[in-house]
């Protein structure tokens, strides 16, 4: 016998992409497409932003501010 619990599945990638692009714009980086953002999801916010804008990796203080704003 298989027990099944229903749950809610939500595709949050479009929302994550939207807010990531808000942060990228605020820091002077070009926006990214949904496919690119989806490829960077799952590694945490720090890695998400560094993956979308490598310049964040060169400036830890800027990255920390951006992570706080993103969250």
Helices and strands as residue ranges (DSSP letters): H 13-26, H 34-40, H 45-52, G 54-58, H 60-70
